[in-house]
Amino acid sequence: MRCSRRATGPRVYTMADRETAGNGGKRQATERGQGVTDDRQRSRRRGQGELEALVLSALREADGPATAGWVQERLGGDLAYTTVITILTRLLAKGAVTRERGGRSFAWLPASDEAGLAAHRMRRVLDGERDREAVLASFVTGLGPEDERLLRELLDRPEAD
Amino acid sequence: MGVFVFLPLVLPLTAWPVARLAEQHLHPRTATRLLTGVAAVMAVCSTVCLGLLMVVGTAQLPGNPLPDGWSDPEVRAAVPHDEIAGRAAIPALCVVALLCARTLWRHRRVRRRAHRALAGLPGTEVAVLPDGVPYAYALPGGRRDRIVVSTALLDCLEPAERRALFAHERAHLAARHHRHLLAVQLAARANPFLRPLRTAVAYTAERWADEEAARTVGSRRTVARAIGRAALVSRAAPHAALASFAGLAFFTGLASFAAPGPVPRRVTALLGPAPTVRRWPSVFTTVGLAVWCAAAGTAVSAMSSANSAVTMLVILHAATPL
C-alpha cells in the first residue's frame, strides 16, 4: 500500500535545535580548557536557539493567542519579561510567530499554522477520551486479530463486475 | 401481577436475536431505526419498572415522604419479595441515573472540546488537520457540522476514495446518526442486557453511511476500498489502533476470534449487491420468518414491559389517599 506520510513536527523547533547542537559540538572539540568566560559564552550562545524553541513550544501549548506574560509564566518565570519579548520579536522576524494587538499588549501565535495547532488540540481531545467512539462516529474501527488477513483477501479479490 | 413486574428488566434479552437478524438482513437504514426504537422503548420500560420497585421499597422505610398508602400490604403483595427487590432497586436506580448522567455529560464534553479545538480554523465544513495518525470523524453540533480528517489518512487514499470518505461522513451528519448512537448508549446504561443493541446500531449506522456513500460516489467497490485502506493504515499506527480497540465494543471484541469484526463485514457487504430497500423480507423465506418472529417477540416484550409498568401505576394510584 502506497502511503506517503507528511512530516508534521514543528519545523522551526528542529532547525533551531540542530543548529545549536552542531555549534556546541564543534566548539567543545576546539575550545577545551579555554577558561570560564568561554564556557559561559557558549552556554549563552546555545541558550539563544534553545530559548527560541522553548518559547515557541510554550506558545504552541496555548489554546489560542497568548501574551508574553503568559509565556513567561509558562516557562516557570526563569526568564525576564524583556527577554521573552526579545525572543518573540526575533521569532517574529524569522516568521515563526505572528502577533495581533489585544488591548495594550500583543497576543502571540505560532505562525507555523493554525491547522497544526488545531491538530495538536484535536489529538489531545481524542487521546483524552476513552469512549469517544460513542460520540464521534469514526470512519473505521479497530481490526481484530484475524481481520487484517481477511481484509487484504477481500481487497485483493479481482473485480467481479 | 406477581413475577411479571420483573419482566421489563429481563425482557431486553429477547431483543438479541432481532438485533442479529436485523443487522444481517435488513436494509441498514431500517435496521438502525428499528433497533434504536426497540432499545429506547425497552430502556424506558425497564427504568420505569425499577422506579416503581424503588417506590415500593422506599415506601416501607420509616421517615420517607411518600404517602403511607403506598406501603400497604396490598401494594406490597403485588411485588413478590418486595423487601429485597424494593431495596435492591434503590441503588440500582441510582446507578442507572448516575451512568446516564455521566454518558450525557461526556457526550457534550467531547463535542464541545472537539469544536473548541477547531475554533481557530476557517469555518469550512471539512477540517483537514496535519497529523501523522490517520483518523476521520464526523463532528455534529457547534456552529456547523464538521468533518475532521487527518492528512495521514487522506494521503493514503486515492481521489475517488477520498470522495467516498467525505460522502460517508456527510451521510452520518445528514442522518443525525449521533442521536441514534446516544440513544442506544443511554439504553445500554439503563439496562446492561441492551448492550448488544448498542453494538448492532453502531454497526448498522456505519453500514447506512456506507450505502449512502456508495450511492453518492456511484461505486460500491470504491467505498469498500476506501474503508479497507483506512482500516489497514489505522492498524499500522499502533496509537490509533489501541485507542479504537478500547472503543470497539466489548462484545464484538470477545467474539472476534470466531466472527470477523465490523470492518471486514462492511467491506464484504459493499463488495456484494446493494441491499433491497424493501422494508421487510417476505414471511415465506427462512430469514423472513425468523425476522418476523423476532420482531413480534420484541413487540410483545415491549408491550408486556409497558403493561407491568401501567399495572403498578394503577395499583399505586388506587392506594394513594386523596
Interface residues (C-beta under 8 A of the other chain):
Chain A: M1 R2 C3 S4 R5 R6 T8 D63 G64 D113 E114 A115 G116 L117 A118 A119 R121 M122 R123 R124 V125 L126 D127 G128 E129 R130 D131 R132 E133 A134 V135 L136 A137 S138 F139 V140 T141 G142 L143 G144 P145 E146 D147 E148 L150 L151 R152 L154 L155 R157 E159 A160 D161
Chain B: T103 R106 H107 V110 R111 R113 A114 R116 A117 L118 A119 G120 L121 A127 V128 L129 P130 D131 G132 V133 Y135 A136 Y137 A138 L139 V148 S150 T151 A152 L153 D155 C156 L165 H168 E169 H172 H177 H178 L181 L182 Q185 A202 A205 E206 A209 R221 A224 R225 I227 G228 R229 A230 A231 L232 V233 S234 R235 A241 A243 S244 F245 A246 G247 L248 T252 G253 S256 F257 P260 G261 P262 V263 P264 V267 T268 L271
